[in-house]
């Protein structure tokens, strides 16, 4: 099934605004090195760490209403 970006944003918000969603977000931020460097002397490890961090950044992007509401209103 295909969802509009705004529908996906709203689904992310419903999920991550719950208490369980906040717990999961905290875990993702820790595992995804959200607030710390992902650098490693092993380039493969750095790439892996950046992949994890990228996923957390995607979720944060999906939760930010300003990324969707203005775009929907421009239509």
Rosetta blueprint (number, residue, H / E / L):
1 X L
2 X L
3 X L
4 X L
5 X H
6 X H
7 X H
8 X H
9 X H
10 X H
11 X H
12 X H
13 X H
14 X H
15 X H
16 X H
17 X L
18 X L
19 X H
20 X H
21 X H
22 X H
23 X H
24 X H
25 X H
26 X H
27 X H
28 X H
29 X H
30 X H
31 X H
32 X L
33 X L
34 X L
35 X L
36 X L
37 X L
38 X L
39 X L
40 X L
41 X L
42 X L
43 X H
44 X H
45 X H
46 X H
47 X H
48 X H
49 X H
50 X H
51 X H
52 X H
53 X H
54 X H
55 X H
56 X H
57 X H
58 X H
59 X H
60 X H
61 X H
62 X H
63 X H
64 X L
65 X H
66 X H
67 X H
68 X L
69 X H
70 X H
71 X H
72 X H
73 X H
74 X L
75 X L
